[in-house]
Amino acid sequence: MKRKAVLKKIRDQAKEAGLEYAETELTNHTGITVGRTRSTLGRHSEIDDLTARKFFEQFSAEFGKGWWR
């Protein structure tokens, strides 16, 4: 999955849920904040599907279980 697609999916879901979304560029990663949940995503152009799924699972507290499907 492309990195841009991962970020867009989270950004769109945050907008739909009415939650605050913020991106912060760190040294080798991008910091993502949605509501109270914070995580980082590496700066690779292609994100492995398993890694993307684990990344999406981190935001289940904000969006609900299985929101990315």
C-alpha positions in Angstrom: 0.0 0.0 0.0 1.3 3.4 -0.8 2.3 5.7 2.1 0.1 8.5 0.7 -2.9 6.1 0.7 -2.3 5.1 4.3 -2.2 8.7 5.4 -5.2 9.7 3.3 -7.3 6.8 4.8 -6.5 7.9 8.3 -7.1 11.6 7.5 -10.5 10.9 5.9 -11.6 8.7 8.7 -10.6 11.3 11.3 -12.6 14.0 9.4 -15.6 11.7 9.2 -15.4 11.0 12.9 -15.0 14.7 13.7 -11.6 14.2 15.3 -8.5 16.4 15.2 -5.8 15.1 12.8 -2.2 16.3 12.9 1.0 15.2 11.1 4.4 16.1 12.4 7.6 15.4 10.4 10.2 13.8 12.6 13.7 12.7 11.6 13.0 9.4 9.9 9.2 9.1 10.5 6.0 11.0 10.3 4.1 11.5 13.6 0.4 11.1 13.3 -2.0 12.3 16.0 -5.8 11.5 15.9 -7.7 12.6 18.9 -5.7 11.3 21.8 -3.9 8.5 19.9 -0.3 9.2 18.6 1.8 6.9 16.4 4.6 7.1 13.9 4.9 5.9 10.3 8.2 5.4 8.5 9.0 7.5 5.4 8.9 4.7 2.9 7.0 5.1 -0.4 5.5 1.6 -0.1 4.1 0.3 3.2 3.8 -3.5 3.6 0.2 -4.6 4.0 0.8 -6.2 7.4 2.6 -3.0 8.6 -0.3 -0.9 7.4 -2.8 -3.1 9.1 -0.9 -2.9 12.4 -0.7 0.9 12.0 -4.5 1.1 11.4 -5.1 -1.1 14.5 -3.4 1.5 16.7 -6.2 3.9 15.9 -9.0 1.4 16.8 -9.5 3.3 20.1 -10.5 6.4 18.2 -12.4 4.8 15.2 -13.6 1.5 16.5 -12.5 -2.1 15.9 -11.9 -3.0 12.2 -12.6 0.5 10.9 -10.2 0.2 8.0 -12.0 -2.8 6.3 
